[in-house]
Amino acid sequence: MEKRERFAALDGLRAVFGMGIVIYHVNGTFGSAFSGVLAPVYAYGGYFGNYFFFLLSGFLTEFHKLPIGGGPFARLSRRLGRLYPVYALSNLAMMASGTVTLSLWRTCATFLMLSSAWTGDTPYNLPGWFFCVWMLCEVFYALLDRLREHAALRRGLCLALAAGGAALEKLDLGVPLLYRVCGEGYLNFFLGVLLAEWLGDGSVLRENRGKVWGLFCGLVGAVAGLTALTGFSELPGDMRWWVTLLCAGLLVAVLSGGRIVRPLTRPGLTALGRCSLSLLLWHVPLARYWNRLAGWALEPRVSFLLYLVAAVAAAFGSQRYLERLPRWDKGGIAE
């Protein structure tokens, strides 16, 4: 179970879940094109994508805790150096589209990344809420990193943040740092941190690969049965826990490696996975402009397929020209 194989598969998963979020968000724009085949993605793509990206970010941040001069906050500033240009430009694109209501308060909250986690509002580019909450999780992680010499205390605080996040998902106290979306971030990000600490060098997975896949298949069966019994198309607040369980099980199963994950290591898929940050930030602005300039003239299914090609092309271009974090820093949400 070499590191190269494991993380190539994670890049493949990033591509799958990133496209799931895209399809989930553009449902209405393209009149639910291919709704028969894509119905599960239209219903659950956003939940699974958001949860998985928080989980993966926490996992990678802990797994690749490389020493960087200046301490943990220097690491955070480097990651923001890669994230912020794309985040800011995508919000400017949304503001210029004429499809959002502009205000001084929302503008300040958006560009200071205070939306969602701090003010309860959303950025102009709606998927940007994820990055505002992600930044908050990284701040907490940097503070906890100062306790690395006190491993038990640090582990206990990570567990408390994950458990508190699960409670917030249901309670949504509606105050800064304690919104429902904050809980979504805390739960999954710090669960990812704990998984990385538990897995260590991967020997746990090497020794228990069969059991890991058996557990994951059991989780899939339980989720499928639960879905069939309840018949819900949108998840109520007290049902989201199973998304966390399934995403954590999938992450661990894929990290166990083997031939079963090789389809996720295909070069095209992993390349798209490495563009996941840009894909998440550009797909909604692109859909707004696409619908205005070309969507009305095309049959919805044709327009939908051409839009997906354009979204992938925009993601590759954005990653190449706008994302600036040095490639050797493997932590964070997009490496």
Stockholm file with secondary structure:
# STOCKHOLM 1.0

chainA/1-335         MEKRERFAALDGLRAVFGMGIVIYHVNGTFGSAFSGVLAPVYAYGGYFGNYFFFLLSGFLTEFHKLPIGGGPFARLSRRLGRLYPVYALSNLAMMASGTVTLSLWRTCATFLMLSSAWTGDTPYNLPGWFFCVWMLCEVFYALLDRLREHAALRRGLCLALAAGGAALEKLDLGVPLLYRVCGEGYLNFFLGVLLAEWLGDGSVLRENRGKVWGLFCGLVGAVAGLTALTGFSELPGDMRWWVTLLCAGLLVAVLSGGRIVRPLTRPGLTALGRCSLSLLLWHVPLARYWNRLAGWALEPRVSFLLYLVAAVAAAFGSQRYLERLPRWDKGGIAE
#=GR chainA/1-335 SS CCHHHHHHHHHHHHHHHHHHHHHHHTTGGGTTTTHHHHHHHHHHHHHHHHHHHHHHHHHHHHHTCCCCTTCHHHHHHHHHHHHHHHHHHHHHHHHHTTCSCCCHHHHHHHHTTCTTTTSSCCCSSGGGHHHHHHHHHHHHHHHHHTTTTSHHHHHHHHHHHHHHHHHHHHHCCCSTTCSHHHHHHHHHHHHHHHHHHHHTTTHHHHHTHHHHHHHHHHHHHHHHHHHHHHCCSSCCGGGTHHHHHHHHHHHHHHHTCSGGGGGGGCHHHHHHHHTHHHHHHHHHHHHHHHHHHTGGGSCHHHHHHHHHHHHHHHHHHHHHHTCCSCTTCCCSSCC
#=GC SS_cons         CCHHHHHHHHHHHHHHHHHHHHHHHTTGGGTTTTHHHHHHHHHHHHHHHHHHHHHHHHHHHHHTCCCCTTCHHHHHHHHHHHHHHHHHHHHHHHHHTTCSCCCHHHHHHHHTTCTTTTSSCCCSSGGGHHHHHHHHHHHHHHHHHTTTTSHHHHHHHHHHHHHHHHHHHHHCCCSTTCSHHHHHHHHHHHHHHHHHHHHTTTHHHHHTHHHHHHHHHHHHHHHHHHHHHHCCSSCCGGGTHHHHHHHHHHHHHHHTCSGGGGGGGCHHHHHHHHTHHHHHHHHHHHHHHHHHHTGGGSCHHHHHHHHHHHHHHHHHHHHHHTCCSCTTCCCSSCC
//
